[in-house]
Amino acid sequence: MAVRNFLTVVALLLLLAPARADWTVSSSDAEKSSIAGVEHRTVVLTGTASGDQATLDLALFATKSATLRVIDNPTGDEDLAGAVRRSRGIAGVNGGYFDPQNAPVGLLISDGKLIAPFRKARLLSGVLLVAKGRIELLRSAEYSSRKGALAALQSGPFLVESGQVIAGLNATRSARRTFVFTGSGDHAAVGFCSGVTLAELAEILVTPRVVPDLKVQRALNLDGGSSSAFWFAGERGPFSIQEQKTVRDFVVVVPK
C-alpha cells in the first residue's frame, strides 16, 4: 500500500510539473558584418505544443576574429547604440543588474578597472570573464579574482551547461531576454529573445537548427525585461532593438 501511494504521488507531481516546451525553427536569416567571422542571425521559432512564437537575434562570432568588452555607463547618459558606436564595436546587448540608484549589482570590471566587487547571491550564479584573450562563462563558485582580467560581469541565472538545460529555471514569467553564450568551435554570441520564460529561453538555445553549425556549451542570462536591448552593424545597415530604460552597462562585440 505504501509503495502504491508513493507511486501515485510521483505521478501527480509529474502531471503538475510544467511541460517541456519543444521548439522548431520556422525561419532563419543571416547577415554578415564588415568583420569576417561575425554575423547576425534572426531565428523565428514555434512551440510545437503551444503554437507560441519566439524570435531570437544573435550576434555570433568566432573568438579569433572578435572578443567582448564591458562598457560602463555610470551616468546613464548613453544608450546601447551609442556605446557600440563609441567603442567601435560591431554588436552589443545590455549588461548586468543594477539597483535603483544605478549602482551595479555584482562584479563589474570594465577595461581592466574594478568598478564593483564580486557578490554572493543566489541570482548572481555566473560570471562572464574576458582575460588573456579568452572568453569564459564561469559558475560563481568557479570564479576567483584574476590579474589581467579586461572585463567581467556577474549575472544569472545560468541557462545552459555542457549543452544541457539547467533544471529548475522559472517556467511561468515571460519577458524580453538578453544573454551570452559560448559554443563549440571557439564561437560565442550575445543575443536577444522576445518574451519567453527563462526555461523556454534555455530550451530554445539548445534546439537543433537554431545554430546548426555549433553547439551551445554554456549560456548565462543577463538583465532582461525593459533593460533588454540588441544592436548590430550589418551589411544592410544597423539593426536595433532599443532598451526601454537607462541601464548601467553594456556587453559589446569588438574586433580583435
N, C-alpha and C positions, 0 to 999 in steps of 0.2 A: 504493500500500500504506500509506504514512504517513497519507494522508487517511482511509482506511478505519479504521485503528487509532484515529485521533483521534476519529472519529465513534462508534466502539464505546465508547471511554472515556466520552464525553459521555453516551451513552445509559445506561450503567451508573450514572453519577453521578445522573442524573435518577431512575432507578429506586430508588436507595438513599436519595435525599433524602426527608425527611418529607413525606407527602402533605398538601396543604392541606385542612383540615377545614372544609367548608361547614356553616353552621348555619341552621336555620329556626326561626322563632318558634312555639312551641307554645301559649303563652298569655301575656296581658299584662293587668295590673291597675294602675289609677292611683288614688291617694288624695291629696286636696288637704290643704294645711296652713291655718293661720289667716292666712297671709300670701299675698296674691294673687301669682300667678306662681311659686309654689313648690309642687312636688308630689313624691310618692313613687311611683315606678313599679317594679313587680316583674315581670320578664320571664323566662319559662322557655323555654329553647332546647334543641333536639335536633340532634345532629350527624347530618347526612344519611348519612354513610358508616358511622360507628361506632355510632350509636344512643345515644351518651352524652348525658346531660342536664346542663345548667348553669343555675343561677339567678342572675340579675342584679338587684341592688337599686340604684336610682338616686335620689338627691336632686337633682332637676332644677330649675333656677331661671333666671328672667330677671334679667340683671345690673342692670336698672333697679330691681328690687324687692329684691334681696339681694346680698350680697357674701361674701367669705371672710375669716375670722380664723384665725391660727395661735395656738393656746393651748399655752403651755409647761407642762410637768409635771415640774419638776426633782426633786422629792422622790419621785415615783412614787406618791403617795398617792391620786391621782384616777383614776377610770375615765372612759370616753368619755361615758357618760350624765350623770355629774356635771359634766363640763366643759361640755357643751352647755347643760345647765340653768343653771349658774352664769353663763355668758356670755349668757344669754337668747337662745340660738340656736334654730334650727329643726331642724337636722340636722347630722350630722358623721361623720367617719371618723377612724381613727388616722392619724398623720402619717408622718414620715421615719425613717431608720435611726438607730440608737444603739448604743453599744458596751456591753460587759458591766458597765461602771461607770455606765451610764445617761447617758453624755455624748452629745450629738447628733453625728452623723457628717455633715458638710457644713453648708452655710449654713443658719442659723436666725435669722429675725427675727420677733419677736412683739410686737405693739402698738408698733411703731416702734423697738424696742430690739434691737440686735445681740447675740445670745446666742452664736452660733458662726460662725466665718468661712467664706467660700467655700473649697471644696477642689477640686483637680483629681484626679479618679479616674474610671476607666472606668465604674464602676457609676453614678456620680452624673452622669448625662448631661443632666439637665434641672432647671429651676428654676421653681417656682410663685411668682409675684410679684404682689402687690397694691399698687398705687401710683396716686395721682391718680385714684382712683375706678375704675380698670381692673384686670381680672384677666387676667394673661398667663401662658402656658406658654412658656418660653424654652429653647432649647438652651443648655447650659452655656457654649458658645463665644460665644453671643449676649449673655450676661449681663455687665453692668458695674454697679458699685456706684452706686446712685441715692439722692439725697436725697429724703426724703419717703416712702420705702418703709414701708408699715404692716405688711406681712407678707411673708415669703419663706421658702421651704423647698426645699432641694436634695434631689433623689431620682433615681430612674431604675429601669429604662431607659425611654426614650421608647417609646411603643407605636404611636402614630398621628401622622402628619404630613401636612398638606394632604389629609386624608381618606383616606390610604393607609396600609396596614400597613407598619411598619418591617421591613425584611428582616433576617434573622439572629437573630431572637428565639428564646430557648430553647423547644424543642418537645417536651421529654422530662420535665420536672419539674412535676408538678401540685401546686398548693397553693391555699389561700384567698388571694384578691387584693383589694386596695383601690387606688383610682386617682382621678384628677381629670381632667376633660376640658373643653375649650372647644369651642363649636359655633357653627353659623350662627345668624343672627337674634339675636345678643347673648345667647346662652344658655350656661350652664356647668353642670357637675354634679360631685358626688363620688359614689363608688359602691363597691359590694362585689360580688364574684363568688365563687360556690362553687368547689371545687377544679378548676382548669384550669391549663394551661401559659401562659406569657407570650404565646406565639404564638397560642394559642387565644383568649386574652382580647382581643388586638388584633383578631383576625378577628371576634369577637363584636361589638365596638364599632362596626365598620363594616358589620355585617349590616343589610340593609334591613329595616324594620319594627321594629327594636329601639327606635329613637326616630324614628318615621316623619315627624315634623314638623320635624326639623332634621338637619343632617349634622355628625358629629363631625369637627372640623378638626385638633385636636391632643389627645393623651392621654398622661399621664405616670403610670407605675406608682409606688405608694407602698410602704411596708414591708408585706410580706404574711405568710402563714403564721399562726402563733399570735398575731401582733400585730394581725391584721385585725379590724376592728370597724365597725359601722354603727348609726346611731341616727337616728330621725326622729319628730318630733312631728306626728302626723296627726290628721285628724278623728275617727278611730276610737280614738285614744289612741296612746301611744308604741309604736313598733316598734323592736326592739333585737336586734342580733346582737353579743354581747359578745366583747371581746378575751379571749384565753386567758392573757395575762400582762401585767404592767405595761409601759406604753410611755412614751416621753419626751414626745411632743407630739401634738396633735390638729389637724385641719383642720375648722373649724366654719362652717356656713352661718348668717349672721346677717342680719336685715332692715336695709335702709338707712334 
